[in-house]
Amino acid sequence: MDIGANAGLFTLFMARRVGDGGKVYAFEPTAATFQLLEKNIALNVLPNVMSENVAVTEQTGTVEFHIGPPSLCVYNSISAVMHPSAKDGQFLRVIVPAISIDDYCAARRITRVDLVKIDVEGAELQVLKGMQRVLKENWQIVLLIEFYRVTAAACGTSVDVMAEWLGAMDFQLFLIAANGRLRPIKGAIPANGEMVWAARIAVP
């Protein structure tokens, strides 16, 4: 699952990786960006990708969403946009459909989820809270999550709270080194936009 897919870079990587025998579910709430996502899926002929023009959050329904100009679309968020690179942008508030991953998987009878990438400008913890059943039923699941202190605070939480929440769900956090190797995080949580790998070490 690619949550916060934008134009689909991770979606394309995932689709190639899983091949014809797997499925990728890509979620992007911004209408204009979603059109780019669908265009990239079509250009790369990826029938194993299902794209959804919705926000992913803790509860299914609707949510207020902040949308900026195309040049700043990577900063669109359910919160007031606080990223330093977007400080001069004009962001509009719109209402978009929203869904939790637990509800999405239940509706589509998805019983196995192997990898979830979450990059939603501070609302990562809300996404996680909306997929607790999926996390509990898929012990082997791996998460790739953006940790950024500024955007998390804008959404009313912190990267430390998210790390504690993941720890309570038996996940260990890793940094991804330049050579691709994983290094366990010990001590302070990175918080400047790093993508953190989260996985359970032992199967019960």
ABEGO torsion letter per residue (X at the ends): XBBGAEAGAAAAAAAAAAEAABBBBBBBABAAAAAAAAAAAAAAGBAABBBBBBBBBABBEBBBBBBBBAAAAAABBABBBABAAAAABBBBBBBBBBBBAAAAAAAAGBABBABBBBBAGGAAAAAAAAAAAAAAABAABBBBBBBBAAAAAAAGBBAAAAAAAAAAAGBBBBBBBAAGBBBBBBEBBBAAGBBBBBBBABBX
